[in-house]
């Protein structure tokens, strides 16, 4: 082999080595980029899951707390509908007693408040019927006033076609269903339990007393 051919052979051997190193560098860069992309995707996925979990926790909060937060939202203030003061004779037997009661409804929206005005004669009649059945002893303590407010809230929407079941009716139905399940024949195949009944939504959120005098 001549001396002039030796460098060419050396060059031919060296060039593939340099090309192989470049390929390795390129492959390594591609792998690194893929790893970085996968890591970024994992971080985004974890953040998405964390945000979703926070939303589920917020959605699963107690109903009263969530409703209170919605009612206290400054952007959506509640709508109040005051009524004329009620003056009614009470059901006391030992003496003539009467009550002077001012009522203000807190409702879902101004639209529903306007709808209530169209039914106001029937609504006032329902409230008077409730008050006329009460004695002064029924209304003196806080528990009696709270029960009165709940009865008014339930009966007020009945003339508008919204039937709100009384709490004792719900309890009686639950007890009846439980007794029926306990008395079922074990030899018979288990019956499919009926779906739990849920009360319809009452657009009247609260009944507030602006005046409460018993004489």
C-alpha positions in Angstrom: 0.0 0.0 0.0 1.4 3.4 -1.0 1.9 6.3 1.4 -0.6 8.5 -0.6 -3.4 6.0 -0.2 -3.0 5.7 3.6 -4.6 9.1 4.5 -7.6 8.4 2.2 -8.2 5.1 4.0 -7.9 6.8 7.4 -10.4 9.4 6.2 -12.8 6.8 5.0 -12.8 5.1 8.4 -13.1 8.4 10.4 -16.1 9.8 8.5 -18.5 7.0 9.4 -17.5 7.4 13.1 -18.3 11.1 13.0 -21.6 10.5 11.2 -22.5 7.9 13.8 -21.8 10.3 16.7 -24.0 12.9 15.0 -26.8 10.4 14.7 -26.5 9.5 18.3 -26.7 13.1 19.3 -29.8 13.7 17.2 -31.5 10.6 18.6 -30.6 11.6 22.2 -32.0 15.1 21.5 -35.2 13.6 20.2 -35.6 11.2 23.2 -35.0 14.1 25.5 -37.6 16.2 23.8 -40.1 13.4 24.0 -39.4 12.9 27.7 -39.9 16.6 28.3 -43.1 16.6 26.4 -44.4 13.6 28.3 -43.4 15.2 31.6 -45.3 18.4 30.7 -48.3 16.4 29.7 -48.2 14.6 33.0 -48.1 17.8 34.9 -51.1 19.2 33.0 -53.0 16.0 33.6 -52.4 16.1 37.3 -53.4 19.7 37.5 -56.6 18.9 35.6 -57.4 16.1 38.0 -56.8 18.3 41.0 -59.1 21.0 39.6 -61.8 18.4 38.9 -61.5 17.0 42.4 -61.9 20.5 43.9 -65.0 21.0 41.8 -66.5 17.7 43.0 -65.8 18.6 46.6 -67.4 21.9 46.1 -70.4 20.3 44.5 -70.7 17.8 47.3 -71.0 20.4 50.1 -74.0 20.4 52.4 -77.1 21.7 50.7 -77.9 24.5 53.3 -74.3 25.8 53.1 -74.4 25.9 49.3 -77.8 27.6 49.3 -76.5 30.1 51.8 -73.5 30.9 49.7 -75.8 31.4 46.7 -78.1 33.7 48.6 -75.3 35.8 49.9 -73.9 36.3 46.4 -73.8 40.2 46.0 -74.3 39.7 42.2 -77.6 37.8 42.8 -79.4 39.5 45.8 -82.6 37.8 47.0 -86.1 39.1 46.1 -88.4 40.1 48.9 -92.2 40.4 48.7 -93.8 42.1 51.7 -97.5 41.5 52.5 -100.0 43.6 54.2 -100.2 43.0 58.0 -102.5 40.2 59.1 -104.8 40.8 62.0 -106.6 37.6 63.1 -108.4 36.1 66.1 -106.6 33.2 67.6 -108.0 29.9 68.7 -107.7 30.5 72.4 -110.8 29.2 74.4 -110.2 30.8 77.7 -109.9 34.4 76.4 -110.3 36.5 73.3 -106.8 36.8 71.8 -105.6 38.1 68.5 -102.4 38.3 66.6 -101.0 41.1 64.4 -98.4 39.6 62.1 -96.3 41.1 59.3 -95.0 38.7 56.7 -92.3 39.1 54.0 -91.5 36.4 51.5 -88.0 35.7 50.3 -88.4 34.2 46.8 -86.2 32.9 44.0 -86.7 35.7 41.6 -88.6 38.9 40.8 -90.4 36.9 38.1 -91.9 34.5 40.7 -92.7 37.4 43.0 -94.8 38.9 40.2 -96.5 35.6 39.7 -97.4 35.4 43.3 -99.1 38.7 43.1 -101.6 37.3 40.7 -102.5 34.6 43.3 -102.4 36.9 46.3 -106.1 36.6 47.3 -105.7 32.8 47.5 -102.4 33.1 49.3 -103.7 35.4 51.9 -106.7 33.1 52.5 -104.3 30.2 53.0 -102.3 32.2 55.5 -105.4 33.3 57.4 -106.6 29.7 57.7 -103.3 28.7 59.2 -103.3 31.6 61.7 -106.9 31.0 62.8 -106.0 27.5 63.9 -103.2 28.7 66.2 -103.5 29.6 69.9 -101.4 32.2 71.6 -99.5 29.4 73.3 -98.6 28.0 69.9 -97.0 31.2 68.9 -95.2 32.5 72.0 -91.9 30.6 71.8 -89.4 30.4 69.0 -90.2 26.8 68.0 -93.9 27.8 67.4 -92.9 30.7 65.2 -90.5 28.6 63.2 -93.2 26.0 62.7 -95.7 28.7 61.6 -93.2 30.0 59.1 -92.7 26.5 57.6 -96.4 26.0 57.4 -96.9 29.3 55.6 -94.0 28.6 53.3 -95.6 25.2 52.3 -99.2 26.4 52.0 -98.4 29.6 50.2 -97.4 27.9 47.0 -100.2 25.4 47.0 -102.7 27.8 45.2 -100.0 28.1 42.4 -100.1 24.3 41.8 -96.9 23.4 43.8 -97.8 20.6 46.3 -95.2 20.6 49.1 -95.7 17.5 51.3 -95.7 18.1 55.1 -92.7 16.7 57.0 -95.0 14.4 59.1 -96.4 13.0 55.8 -92.9 12.2 54.6 -92.0 10.5 57.9 -95.3 8.5 57.9 -94.6 7.3 54.4 -91.0 6.3 55.3 -92.3 4.4 58.3 -94.9 2.6 56.2 -92.4 1.6 53.6 -90.0 0.3 56.3 -92.8 -1.8 58.0 -93.8 -3.2 54.6 -90.2 -4.3 54.0 -89.9 -5.8 57.4 -93.1 -7.8 57.1 -92.3 -9.2 53.7 -92.2 -13.0 53.4 -88.6 -14.2 53.3 -89.6 -17.0 50.9 -90.7 -14.4 48.3 -88.1 -12.9 46.1 -87.1 -9.4 47.2 -89.1 -6.7 45.5 -87.4 -3.8 43.8 -87.5 -0.8 46.2 -89.3 2.2 44.7 -87.3 5.2 43.9 -87.0 7.7 46.8 -89.5 10.5 46.5 -88.1 13.9 46.4 -90.1 17.0 47.3 -90.6 19.6 44.5 -88.6 22.8 44.6 -90.2 25.5 46.7 -89.5 29.0 45.1 -90.4 30.6 48.5 -87.0 30.4 50.2 -88.0 31.9 53.6 -90.9 33.4 55.4 -89.7 36.4 57.5 -91.8 38.1 60.2 -91.6 41.9 60.1 -94.1 42.2 62.9 -95.4 39.8 65.5 -97.8 41.0 68.2 -100.1 38.8 70.3 -102.7 40.5 72.5 
